Amino acid sequence: MYCTFQEKEALAEIFTQVKDVDEQIFDVILKIFRKEKVQDCIGYLLDLGNQTHLEQQILQKVENLMQVENGQQLYDVRKNIKQTTNVLKKIKDHGFYKLDYSNQVYEDFMQNLIKSCRNKIKIIKFLEFLVHLTSIDQNMIQCGSNSLYILVLIKVDLRNKNFLNIKIQNTSLVGANFARCNFSGSEFNNVNISGMNLNRAILMNCKWINLRIHELNKLNAHSDYVQSVCFSPDGNTLVSGSNDKSIRLWDVKTGLQKARLDGHNYTIFSVCFSPDGNTLASGSDDNSIVLWDVKTRKKIVKLDGHTNDVRSVCFSPSGNVLASGSWDNCILLWDIKTEQQKAQLDGHDSGVNSVCFSPDGNTLASGSDDKSIRLWDVKTGQQKAKLDGHNYTVFSVCFSPDGNKLVSGGNYGYIYQWDVITGQQQAKLDGHTNCVMSVCFSPDGNTLASGSDDNFILLWDIKTGQQKAQLDGHHSGVNSVCFSPDGNTLASGSNDKSIHLWDVITGKQQAKLDGHTFYVMSVCFSPDGNLLASGCCDSSILLWDVKTGQQKAQLDGHDSAVSSVCFSPDGNTLASGSDDMTIRLWDVQTGQQKAKLDGHNYTIFSVCFSPDGNTLVFGSDDNSIHLWDVITGKQQAKLDGHTNCVMSVCFSPDGNTLASGSNDNSIRLWDVKTGQQKAKLDGHTFYVKSVCFSPDGNLLASGCFDYSILLWDVKTGQQTAKLNGHNHCIQSVCFSPDGNTLVSGSHDKSIRLWDVKTGSQKGKLDGHFNRIMSVCFSPDGNTLASSSFDYSIHLWDIQNGNEISSADKNYKNILSQFIGPLFQENPLSLSNSITILRISQTALFQAQGALILKGNFVSYQGYNLRSLFKSKGSCILEQK
């Protein structure tokens, strides 16, 4: 039963009635309730005798609770209690008390409610009070759950909170940031935890059941790329083939490895179960096919016939025939009973990457490096049709369950849908930005899954051709996707050596999260550290609240990728440089464009304000450096000397020297007053992408595409250190405000922290799934921002000897009482440097350093999620 329109409208008014209540009283009431073991909070408060008792308790316990203002008497405790009681009673009579307000039915209403609650401190404190009441009163569980849902929606800073023993049910906490929270003793039932940040959370004796999370599990055992995954017909077992030459069988529910099959000499490119689930076929780089007995785990027979890599194997629906596609350009059909080759299908001019039987078994489809798809008559072995449309390699083909459609995935992100009868192209699905390596229909034929070298999995609505969801979790290209027989689970295998299991239903129901829609090129903190600006390839600039991750503004004006953003020293102006050949100045408070500096015929790669804020410098692809007067908007000077694009510019702290890094492999130092080149620093062997002065101005750091970071003495121009550790191009470097630490971001997807004095690596931050484009320290040095080609922004907690929070002390005290096997194996898993905020439109579950003791974490499908937590870096504790 849904609440009426009038009830909905009244809820905002009910919450508003706590505006005169001193929010400190909520904590006091909770303490008294717990001490007296109250079980019916509202009933207790409605009793006049209890109200009097409560008043006395409050006055005895907290003499300084109520403040004296302007000589007036102490705040009326009785009025606070009565007002709190009245609001709770009204809520009890409202649908908010018993209905799931995260249900889509209430979506429009919730948007209006959010507006009335956002930034209202007393309402926020009251909602937190309702959440904590769930640990005391069973009747308050749904009400408290709805309250937590609202707190997440309005992006209240919920980090470092104590949520001991709370009980949450029937709600969504998608994207909730609970970093360093204590959930010990808590109970969750039917809660969507997709994208939740539980980094360094304490999860002792938790009972979390019927959980909804789009990422069900991560299976790690292979030591090289996972090329192929396939579910058994009963859905209980998953098989995977890898470059490590092994085949592995997995228990789907527990995530545990059941068996390892060794027999091939090289990469296993394809694995496939027979329709009865008794036989497994594998195709390999050793040119052979092996049939395995699934029960005994023994090799049945090795089928030789191909003269090059076997890229794909597929059983016919009857299980009597096996088709194999090879880089020898041919397709072979095998009789399973006789174990003999029965036909060879010739026609492709290049390697065959994928073969797939139609549901009736009469037609075989094949995709090839020759850019074509071919349909074959299985009985005669004759080619029935040739489908042309791809301009490059076809990596994967798949029939719809009704056999009327065929989908193909190829180079450059192309997915085509074909009418099998007419051979005509029906649709083109655009969304991936790199090769589509695998496509797979859901059993009902309504959804298509695609895996790509862009690291993403996309779910598509076949009827509309629209993207339904994006699954973000792999760190490298996705080679294989496969639906479970019931269509509820999707498996994916990747070049990151892992297999992921995804809840398809939850994945399609993901809430819309704030974030960019393409590569995030640059990030910059405001001087006060409260805002973060980000520039993106989608031509947008966004301003973010650093504490909550709430989007504060979107600055639109550029027509192409925004490559660089920089705040003025006073924080009032933001400068941006773009591929559209313009620089724009923005008013940070209003979000309005103040000025547009154009007239150039070149791309802007880097912008930087002088320390006094009067000059803006930028580097571009005309090989020059340009200095502009911020007030007049006129060019002051043009510095020539580089022989290729200027990728990075940076002022010295005193504003007298300018450093520039270029694709001519050099760094140059310039006298700002005279415009003369002071020095040319040679040492890199490839493009110099980033330069940064130390806070004292004595050192300069440079990051290069030669995988190295160099430190330079600014006075002498001599190289003082070379920092090696990254295994790919360095895109960005930045000094910490105290100058003791240098951070670097690389195309190897990692961020590294370096000790400036010793040159040794202090830490490595992993979390992005694609190349790092920009790194930036907050003004206080406690937070690091990073942006990536994975469309996300991460904020990292970097503890540089600062005061440790009470939550962190509690964490370390608990850890000292236990032995964590994961910590013993990988001490870096409990590093202080964790992602405290992730800004992205895709939900990513995080639990690095979370402490787990006993308790249950089970999905609504029965999946044990402990292995997922462990794969995310959680520490499973054991008592000493």
Secondary structure as UniProt FT lines:
FT   HELIX           5..16
FT   TURN            17..20
FT   HELIX           24..35
FT   TURN            36..37
FT   HELIX           41..46
FT   HELIX           48..61
FT   TURN            63..64
FT   TURN            70..71
FT   HELIX           77..92
FT   HELIX           95..97
FT   TURN            101..102
FT   HELIX           104..106
FT   HELIX           107..117
FT   TURN            118..119
FT   HELIX           121..133
FT   TURN            134..136
FT   HELIX           138..140
FT   HELIX           141..153
FT   TURN            154..155
FT   TURN            159..160
FT   TURN            164..165
FT   STRAND          167..172
FT   TURN            174..175
FT   TURN            179..180
FT   TURN            184..185
FT   STRAND          187..192
FT   TURN            194..195
FT   TURN            199..200
FT   STRAND          202..204
FT   STRAND          207..212
FT   STRAND          215..220
FT   STRAND          226..231
FT   TURN            233..234
FT   STRAND          237..242
FT   TURN            243..244
FT   STRAND          246..251
FT   TURN            252..254
FT   STRAND          257..262
FT   STRAND          268..273
FT   TURN            275..276
FT   STRAND          279..284
FT   TURN            285..286
FT   STRAND          288..293
FT   TURN            294..297
FT   STRAND          298..304
FT   STRAND          310..315
FT   TURN            317..318
FT   STRAND          321..326
FT   TURN            327..328
FT   STRAND          331..335
FT   TURN            336..339
FT   STRAND          340..345
FT   STRAND          352..357
FT   TURN            359..360
FT   STRAND          363..368
FT   TURN            369..370
FT   STRAND          372..377
FT   TURN            378..380
FT   STRAND          383..388
FT   STRAND          394..399
FT   TURN            401..402
FT   STRAND          405..410
FT   HELIX           411..413
FT   STRAND          415..419
FT   TURN            420..422
FT   STRAND          425..429
FT   STRAND          436..441
FT   TURN            443..444
FT   STRAND          447..452
FT   TURN            453..454
FT   STRAND          456..461
FT   TURN            462..464
FT   STRAND          467..472
FT   STRAND          478..483
FT   TURN            485..486
FT   STRAND          489..494
FT   TURN            495..496
FT   STRAND          498..503
FT   HELIX           504..508
FT   STRAND          520..525
FT   TURN            527..528
FT   STRAND          531..536
FT   TURN            537..538
FT   STRAND          541..545
FT   TURN            546..548
FT   STRAND          551..555
FT   STRAND          562..567
FT   TURN            569..570
FT   STRAND          573..578
FT   TURN            579..580
FT   STRAND          583..587
FT   TURN            588..590
FT   STRAND          593..597
FT   STRAND          604..609
FT   TURN            611..612
FT   STRAND          615..620
FT   TURN            621..622
FT   STRAND          625..629
FT   TURN            630..632
FT   STRAND          635..639
FT   STRAND          646..651
FT   TURN            653..654
FT   STRAND          657..662
FT   TURN            663..664
FT   STRAND          667..671
FT   TURN            672..674
FT   STRAND          677..681
FT   STRAND          688..693
FT   TURN            695..696
FT   STRAND          699..704
FT   TURN            705..706
FT   STRAND          709..713
FT   TURN            714..716
FT   STRAND          719..723
FT   STRAND          730..735
FT   TURN            737..738
FT   STRAND          741..746
FT   TURN            747..748
FT   STRAND          750..755
FT   TURN            756..758
FT   STRAND          761..766
FT   STRAND          772..777
FT   TURN            779..780
FT   STRAND          783..788
FT   TURN            789..790
FT   STRAND          793..797
FT   HELIX           806..815
FT   TURN            816..817
FT   STRAND          818..819
FT   HELIX           821..825
FT   HELIX           827..830
FT   STRAND          834..839
FT   TURN            848..849
FT   STRAND          851..853
FT   STRAND          856..859
FT   TURN            860..861
FT   HELIX           866..871
FT   TURN            872..873
FT   STRAND          875..876
FT   STRAND          878..879
//
